[in-house]
């Protein structure tokens, strides 16, 4: 089956190893199959659900675009654009917002986490954020959506919204119900400081994550300081349920080296943590440092990046306009 792939990444700075291993690495793999049509979006509309400095936002949009390219996305093969350049996303979100139910959105755990204790002060945008995400996906008839595990609930909601729209407007199969593509293992990379929290751009401690633009010394330092425990390196048969930090580091090694967890455990059985950490740092330096260097190089030519986004937006707009026009007709506009 030919797949239509859509995914998005927020331009909030500090793209990290979680974004790379949970999502972007997969984007690149999907692009390599010529039968797939891939659309990758820098979701700047999503990012303003929390306060952004306008100048920084523009730069972060470029930086996320640069990270896409540096990781191997190719604008000749995939459509790469920023969300605000295609107005159908906002229009689609409004229509779908009128189909979505408050109860559905109230169950979203990411809103609860992001809004924190004082929900009254969270933006309305943050609350309806998953509806915009549904519009992103449904406008392009995406069949598959590669994301990290933290986006699973939003994708389930997207499926519900598509089905409700089709029912409400008597338009069977008009909105295509997409499938999530979530890695089977290590689809949630955890913080280096606490194996129970996900690695996140919003964690105040920079030592909780490896950023794609970290330099060699910083990578070595962060891995050296990464939390482990006092037990020896686990063997192949050891269960790591109660050792989340160790499991996370082994998982990072496994994802980056494309070896399964058992192989990684066997390789390091009986060795000490410091030698494992040295190996992990070397692997990160080998895989991540070149991406960071490329991001920095690409950022020197803003015009080139802006041009890629502009061309991508033209292609995306062509597709999205057709769909939103049909959608409006169904609604009665
Ligand atoms: P965002 O910008 O928070 O994250 C981008 C992608 O990175 C994944 N990710 C992780 N994966 C594994 N471990 C982690 N610690 C980790 N942290 C982040 C996310 O799952 C995501 O795939 N709402 C989305 C963006 C979005 C979108 C869309 C995605 C907007 N519209 C349509 C798919 C389709 C978000 O905020 O991702």
Boltz pocket constraint, residues with backbone or C-beta under 6 A from the ligand:
constraints:
  - pocket:
      binder: B
      contacts: [[A, 6], [A, 7], [A, 8], [A, 9], [A, 10], [A, 11], [A, 18], [A, 19], [A, 20], [A, 21], [A, 22], [A, 23], [A, 24], [A, 43], [A, 46], [A, 132], [A, 133], [A, 136], [A, 137], [A, 145], [A, 146], [A, 147], [A, 148], [A, 149], [A, 150], [A, 151], [A, 186], [A, 187], [A, 188], [A, 189], [A, 190], [A, 198], [A, 199], [A, 200]]
      max_distance: 6.0
